[in-house]
Amino acid sequence: MDPEAARSARESLDLAFHMSNILNTGLDRHSLSILIALCDLGVNPEALAAVVKELRKEKPPSQ
């Protein structure tokens, strides 16, 4: 990846992470980047959201 593309990808992730924090999703930067990559590969975002919700029901957040 060229430096300009890397910078653009980093800025996009920063913006998405900022929006995620505003919406209080509880996603960390790494998890968010994985979800974005899956969407880029064509995975249905609504299905991903359902999976995240289901996983949160099964495992309480670590304290």
PyMOL Python script that loads the backbone (N, CA, C, O; Angstrom):
from pymol import cmd

cmd.read_pdbstr("""\
ATOM      1  N   MET A   1       0.856  -1.177   0.000  1.00  0.00           N
ATOM      2  CA  MET A   1       0.000   0.000   0.000  1.00  0.00           C
ATOM      3  C   MET A   1       0.899   1.236   0.000  1.00  0.00           C
ATOM      4  O   MET A   1       1.842   1.342   0.784  1.00  0.00           O
ATOM      5  N   ASP A   2       0.584   2.155  -0.889  1.00  0.00           N
ATOM      6  CA  ASP A   2       1.409   3.358  -0.948  1.00  0.00           C
ATOM      7  C   ASP A   2       1.115   4.271   0.248  1.00  0.00           C
ATOM      8  O   ASP A   2       0.054   4.146   0.859  1.00  0.00           O
ATOM      9  N   PRO A   3       2.014   5.169   0.589  1.00  0.00           N
ATOM     10  CA  PRO A   3       1.858   6.019   1.773  1.00  0.00           C
ATOM     11  C   PRO A   3       0.574   6.858   1.766  1.00  0.00           C
ATOM     12  O   PRO A   3      -0.049   7.047   2.811  1.00  0.00           O
ATOM     13  N   GLU A   4       0.183   7.352   0.606  1.00  0.00           N
ATOM     14  CA  GLU A   4      -1.052   8.160   0.523  1.00  0.00           C
ATOM     15  C   GLU A   4      -2.283   7.311   0.822  1.00  0.00           C
ATOM     16  O   GLU A   4      -3.191   7.758   1.522  1.00  0.00           O
ATOM     17  N   ALA A   5      -2.315   6.095   0.296  1.00  0.00           N
ATOM     18  CA  ALA A   5      -3.439   5.194   0.552  1.00  0.00           C
ATOM     19  C   ALA A   5      -3.477   4.799   2.024  1.00  0.00           C
ATOM     20  O   ALA A   5      -4.552   4.710   2.617  1.00  0.00           O
ATOM     21  N   ALA A   6      -2.311   4.561   2.612  1.00  0.00           N
ATOM     22  CA  ALA A   6      -2.240   4.209   4.033  1.00  0.00           C
ATOM     23  C   ALA A   6      -2.739   5.365   4.892  1.00  0.00           C
ATOM     24  O   ALA A   6      -3.467   5.152   5.861  1.00  0.00           O
ATOM     25  N   ARG A   7      -2.351   6.586   4.539  1.00  0.00           N
ATOM     26  CA  ARG A   7      -2.799   7.757   5.288  1.00  0.00           C
ATOM     27  C   ARG A   7      -4.312   7.914   5.177  1.00  0.00           C
ATOM     28  O   ARG A   7      -4.984   8.198   6.169  1.00  0.00           O
ATOM     29  N   SER A   8      -4.839   7.731   3.991  1.00  0.00           N
ATOM     30  CA  SER A   8      -6.277   7.847   3.766  1.00  0.00           C
ATOM     31  C   SER A   8      -7.048   6.785   4.551  1.00  0.00           C
ATOM     32  O   SER A   8      -8.088   7.076   5.141  1.00  0.00           O
ATOM     33  N   ALA A   9      -6.533   5.553   4.554  1.00  0.00           N
ATOM     34  CA  ALA A   9      -7.176   4.469   5.303  1.00  0.00           C
ATOM     35  C   ALA A   9      -7.160   4.763   6.796  1.00  0.00           C
ATOM     36  O   ALA A   9      -8.148   4.523   7.490  1.00  0.00           O
ATOM     37  N   ARG A  10      -6.037   5.285   7.293  1.00  0.00           N
ATOM     38  CA  ARG A  10      -5.927   5.618   8.718  1.00  0.00           C
ATOM     39  C   ARG A  10      -6.904   6.732   9.090  1.00  0.00           C
ATOM     40  O   ARG A  10      -7.547   6.676  10.138  1.00  0.00           O
ATOM     41  N   GLU A  11      -7.010   7.743   8.227  1.00  0.00           N
ATOM     42  CA  GLU A  11      -7.944   8.846   8.496  1.00  0.00           C
ATOM     43  C   GLU A  11      -9.387   8.358   8.480  1.00  0.00           C
ATOM     44  O   GLU A  11     -10.200   8.790   9.298  1.00  0.00           O
ATOM     45  N   SER A  12      -9.707   7.460   7.555  1.00  0.00           N
ATOM     46  CA  SER A  12     -11.062   6.906   7.486  1.00  0.00           C
ATOM     47  C   SER A  12     -11.389   6.114   8.750  1.00  0.00           C
ATOM     48  O   SER A  12     -12.485   6.227   9.299  1.00  0.00           O
ATOM     49  N   LEU A  13     -10.422   5.309   9.207  1.00  0.00           N
ATOM     50  CA  LEU A  13     -10.644   4.547  10.430  1.00  0.00           C
ATOM     51  C   LEU A  13     -10.779   5.479  11.627  1.00  0.00           C
ATOM     52  O   LEU A  13     -11.613   5.240  12.500  1.00  0.00           O
ATOM     53  N   ASP A  14      -9.973   6.538  11.684  1.00  0.00           N
ATOM     54  CA  ASP A  14     -10.082   7.506  12.773  1.00  0.00           C
ATOM     55  C   ASP A  14     -11.475   8.130  12.810  1.00  0.00           C
ATOM     56  O   ASP A  14     -12.068   8.278  13.879  1.00  0.00           O
ATOM     57  N   LEU A  15     -11.995   8.496  11.634  1.00  0.00           N
ATOM     58  CA  LEU A  15     -13.325   9.093  11.558  1.00  0.00           C
ATOM     59  C   LEU A  15     -14.399   8.092  11.984  1.00  0.00           C
ATOM     60  O   LEU A  15     -15.299   8.431  12.752  1.00  0.00           O
ATOM     61  N   ALA A  16     -14.301   6.864  11.487  1.00  0.00           N
ATOM     62  CA  ALA A  16     -15.273   5.834  11.856  1.00  0.00           C
ATOM     63  C   ALA A  16     -15.215   5.546  13.356  1.00  0.00           C
ATOM     64  O   ALA A  16     -16.252   5.342  13.986  1.00  0.00           O
ATOM     65  N   PHE A  17     -14.013   5.528  13.929  1.00  0.00           N
ATOM     66  CA  PHE A  17     -13.871   5.282  15.364  1.00  0.00           C
ATOM     67  C   PHE A  17     -14.467   6.436  16.172  1.00  0.00           C
ATOM     68  O   PHE A  17     -15.091   6.217  17.210  1.00  0.00           O
ATOM     69  N   HIS A  18     -14.270   7.661  15.693  1.00  0.00           N
ATOM     70  CA  HIS A  18     -14.851   8.822  16.373  1.00  0.00           C
ATOM     71  C   HIS A  18     -16.386   8.731  16.341  1.00  0.00           C
ATOM     72  O   HIS A  18     -17.039   8.980  17.354  1.00  0.00           O
ATOM     73  N   MET A  19     -16.949   8.383  15.207  1.00  0.00           N
ATOM     74  CA  MET A  19     -18.405   8.234  15.104  1.00  0.00           C
ATOM     75  C   MET A  19     -18.891   7.096  15.997  1.00  0.00           C
ATOM     76  O   MET A  19     -19.940   7.200  16.633  1.00  0.00           O
ATOM     77  N   SER A  20     -18.122   6.012  16.040  1.00  0.00           N
ATOM     78  CA  SER A  20     -18.471   4.878  16.892  1.00  0.00           C
ATOM     79  C   SER A  20     -18.522   5.290  18.362  1.00  0.00           C
ATOM     80  O   SER A  20     -19.403   4.862  19.107  1.00  0.00           O
ATOM     81  N   ASN A  21     -17.565   6.128  18.767  1.00  0.00           N
ATOM     82  CA  ASN A  21     -17.553   6.602  20.151  1.00  0.00           C
ATOM     83  C   ASN A  21     -18.731   7.528  20.440  1.00  0.00           C
ATOM     84  O   ASN A  21     -19.330   7.449  21.512  1.00  0.00           O
ATOM     85  N   ILE A  22     -19.067   8.404  19.494  1.00  0.00           N
ATOM     86  CA  ILE A  22     -20.211   9.296  19.663  1.00  0.00           C
ATOM     87  C   ILE A  22     -21.490   8.480  19.831  1.00  0.00           C
ATOM     88  O   ILE A  22     -22.352   8.821  20.640  1.00  0.00           O
ATOM     89  N   LEU A  23     -21.604   7.400  19.059  1.00  0.00           N
ATOM     90  CA  LEU A  23     -22.786   6.542  19.126  1.00  0.00           C
ATOM     91  C   LEU A  23     -22.726   5.543  20.278  1.00  0.00           C
ATOM     92  O   LEU A  23     -23.651   4.757  20.485  1.00  0.00           O
ATOM     93  N   ASN A  24     -21.612   5.587  21.030  1.00  0.00           N
ATOM     94  CA  ASN A  24     -21.445   4.725  22.206  1.00  0.00           C
ATOM     95  C   ASN A  24     -21.629   3.239  21.865  1.00  0.00           C
ATOM     96  O   ASN A  24     -22.360   2.522  22.549  1.00  0.00           O
ATOM     97  N   THR A  25     -20.954   2.790  20.795  1.00  0.00           N
ATOM     98  CA  THR A  25     -21.079   1.395  20.378  1.00  0.00           C
ATOM     99  C   THR A  25     -20.285   0.439  21.252  1.00  0.00           C
ATOM    100  O   THR A  25     -20.608  -0.746  21.336  1.00  0.00           O
ATOM    101  N   GLY A  26     -19.247   0.951  21.901  1.00  0.00           N
ATOM    102  CA  GLY A  26     -18.411   0.092  22.720  1.00  0.00           C
ATOM    103  C   GLY A  26     -17.388  -0.695  21.915  1.00  0.00           C
ATOM    104  O   GLY A  26     -16.705  -1.562  22.461  1.00  0.00           O
ATOM    105  N   LEU A  27     -17.273  -0.402  20.624  1.00  0.00           N
ATOM    106  CA  LEU A  27     -16.298  -1.108  19.789  1.00  0.00           C
ATOM    107  C   LEU A  27     -14.924  -0.466  19.938  1.00  0.00           C
ATOM    108  O   LEU A  27     -14.795   0.758  19.951  1.00  0.00           O
ATOM    109  N   ASP A  28     -13.907  -1.301  20.050  1.00  0.00           N
ATOM    110  CA  ASP A  28     -12.550  -0.753  20.058  1.00  0.00           C
ATOM    111  C   ASP A  28     -12.091  -0.568  18.612  1.00  0.00           C
ATOM    112  O   ASP A  28     -12.744  -1.038  17.680  1.00  0.00           O
ATOM    113  N   ARG A  29     -10.987   0.106  18.440  1.00  0.00           N
ATOM    114  CA  ARG A  29     -10.490   0.442  17.101  1.00  0.00           C
ATOM    115  C   ARG A  29     -10.211  -0.828  16.274  1.00  0.00           C
ATOM    116  O   ARG A  29     -10.504  -0.870  15.079  1.00  0.00           O
ATOM    117  N   HIS A  30      -9.652  -1.843  16.908  1.00  0.00           N
ATOM    118  CA  HIS A  30      -9.325  -3.078  16.190  1.00  0.00           C
ATOM    119  C   HIS A  30     -10.593  -3.791  15.713  1.00  0.00           C
ATOM    120  O   HIS A  30     -10.673  -4.210  14.558  1.00  0.00           O
ATOM    121  N   SER A  31     -11.576  -3.928  16.593  1.00  0.00           N
ATOM    122  CA  SER A  31     -12.833  -4.588  16.221  1.00  0.00           C
ATOM    123  C   SER A  31     -13.526  -3.827  15.102  1.00  0.00           C
ATOM    124  O   SER A  31     -14.046  -4.422  14.158  1.00  0.00           O
ATOM    125  N   LEU A  32     -13.527  -2.516  15.218  1.00  0.00           N
ATOM    126  CA  LEU A  32     -14.154  -1.695  14.189  1.00  0.00           C
ATOM    127  C   LEU A  32     -13.451  -1.883  12.846  1.00  0.00           C
ATOM    128  O   LEU A  32     -14.110  -1.973  11.810  1.00  0.00           O
ATOM    129  N   SER A  33     -12.136  -1.942  12.856  1.00  0.00           N
ATOM    130  CA  SER A  33     -11.411  -2.117  11.590  1.00  0.00           C
ATOM    131  C   SER A  33     -11.730  -3.475  10.960  1.00  0.00           C
ATOM    132  O   SER A  33     -11.815  -3.584   9.737  1.00  0.00           O
ATOM    133  N   ILE A  34     -11.905  -4.498  11.779  1.00  0.00           N
ATOM    134  CA  ILE A  34     -12.273  -5.818  11.255  1.00  0.00           C
ATOM    135  C   ILE A  34     -13.666  -5.771  10.651  1.00  0.00           C
ATOM    136  O   ILE A  34     -13.886  -6.317   9.571  1.00  0.00           O
ATOM    137  N   LEU A  35     -14.603  -5.132  11.324  1.00  0.00           N
ATOM    138  CA  LEU A  35     -15.969  -5.034  10.809  1.00  0.00           C
ATOM    139  C   LEU A  35     -16.011  -4.247   9.498  1.00  0.00           C
ATOM    140  O   LEU A  35     -16.739  -4.616   8.576  1.00  0.00           O
ATOM    141  N   ILE A  36     -15.244  -3.182   9.414  1.00  0.00           N
ATOM    142  CA  ILE A  36     -15.183  -2.398   8.178  1.00  0.00           C
ATOM    143  C   ILE A  36     -14.598  -3.240   7.046  1.00  0.00           C
ATOM    144  O   ILE A  36     -15.095  -3.208   5.920  1.00  0.00           O
ATOM    145  N   ALA A  37     -13.543  -3.992   7.348  1.00  0.00           N
ATOM    146  CA  ALA A  37     -12.925  -4.849   6.327  1.00  0.00           C
ATOM    147  C   ALA A  37     -13.911  -5.902   5.836  1.00  0.00           C
ATOM    148  O   ALA A  37     -13.962  -6.193   4.641  1.00  0.00           O
ATOM    149  N   LEU A  38     -14.687  -6.469   6.737  1.00  0.00           N
ATOM    150  CA  LEU A  38     -15.690  -7.456   6.336  1.00  0.00           C
ATOM    151  C   LEU A  38     -16.751  -6.820   5.436  1.00  0.00           C
ATOM    152  O   LEU A  38     -17.179  -7.432   4.458  1.00  0.00           O
ATOM    153  N   CYS A  39     -17.172  -5.611   5.758  1.00  0.00           N
ATOM    154  CA  CYS A  39     -18.134  -4.901   4.906  1.00  0.00           C
ATOM    155  C   CYS A  39     -17.524  -4.645   3.528  1.00  0.00           C
ATOM    156  O   CYS A  39     -18.202  -4.793   2.512  1.00  0.00           O
ATOM    157  N   ASP A  40     -16.250  -4.262   3.494  1.00  0.00           N
ATOM    158  CA  ASP A  40     -15.569  -4.029   2.221  1.00  0.00           C
ATOM    159  C   ASP A  40     -15.514  -5.297   1.372  1.00  0.00           C
ATOM    160  O   ASP A  40     -15.488  -5.230   0.144  1.00  0.00           O
ATOM    161  N   LEU A  41     -15.498  -6.448   2.035  1.00  0.00           N
ATOM    162  CA  LEU A  41     -15.472  -7.727   1.317  1.00  0.00           C
ATOM    163  C   LEU A  41     -16.864  -8.199   0.900  1.00  0.00           C
ATOM    164  O   LEU A  41     -17.012  -9.248   0.274  1.00  0.00           O
ATOM    165  N   GLY A  42     -17.887  -7.409   1.255  1.00  0.00           N
ATOM    166  CA  GLY A  42     -19.236  -7.727   0.816  1.00  0.00           C
ATOM    167  C   GLY A  42     -20.143  -8.368   1.846  1.00  0.00           C
ATOM    168  O   GLY A  42     -21.271  -8.742   1.527  1.00  0.00           O
ATOM    169  N   VAL A  43     -19.666  -8.503   3.088  1.00  0.00           N
ATOM    170  CA  VAL A  43     -20.514  -9.073   4.134  1.00  0.00           C
ATOM    171  C   VAL A  43     -21.627  -8.072   4.459  1.00  0.00           C
ATOM    172  O   VAL A  43     -21.390  -6.865   4.522  1.00  0.00           O
ATOM    173  N   ASN A  44     -22.816  -8.577   4.661  1.00  0.00           N
ATOM    174  CA  ASN A  44     -23.976  -7.743   4.953  1.00  0.00           C
ATOM    175  C   ASN A  44     -23.790  -7.047   6.308  1.00  0.00           C
ATOM    176  O   ASN A  44     -23.634  -7.720   7.326  1.00  0.00           O
ATOM    177  N   PRO A  45     -23.805  -5.690   6.332  1.00  0.00           N
ATOM    178  CA  PRO A  45     -23.593  -4.962   7.592  1.00  0.00           C
ATOM    179  C   PRO A  45     -24.666  -5.247   8.652  1.00  0.00           C
ATOM    180  O   PRO A  45     -24.378  -5.254   9.849  1.00  0.00           O
ATOM    181  N   GLU A  46     -25.897  -5.480   8.203  1.00  0.00           N
ATOM    182  CA  GLU A  46     -26.954  -5.805   9.170  1.00  0.00           C
ATOM    183  C   GLU A  46     -26.699  -7.159   9.817  1.00  0.00           C
ATOM    184  O   GLU A  46     -26.977  -7.347  11.001  1.00  0.00           O
ATOM    185  N   ALA A  47     -26.176  -8.092   9.050  1.00  0.00           N
ATOM    186  CA  ALA A  47     -25.834  -9.406   9.603  1.00  0.00           C
ATOM    187  C   ALA A  47     -24.683  -9.273  10.597  1.00  0.00           C
ATOM    188  O   ALA A  47     -24.691  -9.914  11.648  1.00  0.00           O
ATOM    189  N   LEU A  48     -23.703  -8.449  10.269  1.00  0.00           N
ATOM    190  CA  LEU A  48     -22.597  -8.224  11.211  1.00  0.00           C
ATOM    191  C   LEU A  48     -23.101  -7.606  12.508  1.00  0.00           C
ATOM    192  O   LEU A  48     -22.681  -8.005  13.594  1.00  0.00           O
ATOM    193  N   ALA A  49     -23.995  -6.638  12.397  1.00  0.00           N
ATOM    194  CA  ALA A  49     -24.551  -6.009  13.597  1.00  0.00           C
ATOM    195  C   ALA A  49     -25.278  -7.037  14.450  1.00  0.00           C
ATOM    196  O   ALA A  49     -25.161  -7.027  15.675  1.00  0.00           O
ATOM    197  N   ALA A  50     -26.027  -7.922  13.806  1.00  0.00           N
ATOM    198  CA  ALA A  50     -26.743  -8.971  14.550  1.00  0.00           C
ATOM    199  C   ALA A  50     -25.765  -9.902  15.261  1.00  0.00           C
ATOM    200  O   ALA A  50     -26.013 -10.315  16.394  1.00  0.00           O
ATOM    201  N   VAL A  51     -24.666 -10.229  14.607  1.00  0.00           N
ATOM    202  CA  VAL A  51     -23.657 -11.105  15.224  1.00  0.00           C
ATOM    203  C   VAL A  51     -23.028 -10.411  16.433  1.00  0.00           C
ATOM    204  O   VAL A  51     -22.858 -11.028  17.485  1.00  0.00           O
ATOM    205  N   VAL A  52     -22.684  -9.138  16.285  1.00  0.00           N
ATOM    206  CA  VAL A  52     -22.086  -8.387  17.397  1.00  0.00           C
ATOM    207  C   VAL A  52     -23.055  -8.348  18.579  1.00  0.00           C
ATOM    208  O   VAL A  52     -22.654  -8.564  19.723  1.00  0.00           O
ATOM    209  N   LYS A  53     -24.308  -8.076  18.304  1.00  0.00           N
ATOM    210  CA  LYS A  53     -25.308  -8.036  19.387  1.00  0.00           C
ATOM    211  C   LYS A  53     -25.424  -9.393  20.070  1.00  0.00           C
ATOM    212  O   LYS A  53     -25.495  -9.468  21.297  1.00  0.00           O
ATOM    213  N   GLU A  54     -25.444 -10.456  19.290  1.00  0.00           N
ATOM    214  CA  GLU A  54     -25.565 -11.804  19.857  1.00  0.00           C
ATOM    215  C   GLU A  54     -24.340 -12.157  20.695  1.00  0.00           C
ATOM    216  O   GLU A  54     -24.474 -12.737  21.772  1.00  0.00           O
ATOM    217  N   LEU A  55     -23.163 -11.817  20.215  1.00  0.00           N
ATOM    218  CA  LEU A  55     -21.952 -12.105  20.982  1.00  0.00           C
ATOM    219  C   LEU A  55     -21.928 -11.332  22.295  1.00  0.00           C
ATOM    220  O   LEU A  55     -21.436 -11.834  23.305  1.00  0.00           O
ATOM    221  N   ARG A  56     -22.454 -10.123  22.283  1.00  0.00           N
ATOM    222  CA  ARG A  56     -22.490  -9.332  23.518  1.00  0.00           C
ATOM    223  C   ARG A  56     -23.446  -9.933  24.532  1.00  0.00           C
ATOM    224  O   ARG A  56     -23.223  -9.804  25.736  1.00  0.00           O
ATOM    225  N   LYS A  57     -24.508 -10.589  24.072  1.00  0.00           N
ATOM    226  CA  LYS A  57     -25.449 -11.243  24.985  1.00  0.00           C
ATOM    227  C   LYS A  57     -24.769 -12.431  25.660  1.00  0.00           C
ATOM    228  O   LYS A  57     -24.992 -12.690  26.842  1.00  0.00           O
ATOM    229  N   GLU A  58     -23.939 -13.151  24.906  1.00  0.00           N
ATOM    230  CA  GLU A  58     -23.323 -14.379  25.402  1.00  0.00           C
ATOM    231  C   GLU A  58     -22.189 -14.120  26.372  1.00  0.00           C
ATOM    232  O   GLU A  58     -21.995 -14.896  27.308  1.00  0.00           O
ATOM    233  N   LYS A  59     -21.432 -13.047  26.174  1.00  0.00           N
ATOM    234  CA  LYS A  59     -20.266 -12.780  27.001  1.00  0.00           C
ATOM    235  C   LYS A  59     -20.345 -11.370  27.592  1.00  0.00           C
ATOM    236  O   LYS A  59     -20.310 -10.381  26.859  1.00  0.00           O
ATOM    237  N   PRO A  60     -20.452 -11.285  28.915  1.00  0.00           N
ATOM    238  CA  PRO A  60     -20.491  -9.940  29.510  1.00  0.00           C
ATOM    239  C   PRO A  60     -19.158  -9.214  29.298  1.00  0.00           C
ATOM    240  O   PRO A  60     -18.106  -9.852  29.271  1.00  0.00           O
ATOM    241  N   PRO A  61     -19.195  -7.890  29.149  1.00  0.00           N
ATOM    242  CA  PRO A  61     -17.946  -7.138  28.947  1.00  0.00           C
ATOM    243  C   PRO A  61     -17.009  -7.312  30.139  1.00  0.00           C
ATOM    244  O   PRO A  61     -17.449  -7.353  31.288  1.00  0.00           O
ATOM    245  N   SER A  62     -15.717  -7.413  29.851  1.00  0.00           N
ATOM    246  CA  SER A  62     -14.741  -7.573  30.934  1.00  0.00           C
ATOM    247  C   SER A  62     -14.631  -6.273  31.727  1.00  0.00           C
ATOM    248  O   SER A  62     -14.696  -5.176  31.173  1.00  0.00           O
ATOM    249  N   GLN A  63     -14.470  -6.422  32.991  1.00  0.00           N
ATOM    250  CA  GLN A  63     -14.412  -5.245  33.882  1.00  0.00           C
ATOM    251  C   GLN A  63     -13.004  -4.794  34.072  1.00  0.00           C
ATOM    252  O   GLN A  63     -12.758  -3.822  34.786  1.00  0.00           O
TER     253      GLN A  63
END
""", "prot")
cmd.dss("prot")
cmd.show_as("cartoon", "prot")
cmd.util.cbc("prot")
cmd.orient("prot")
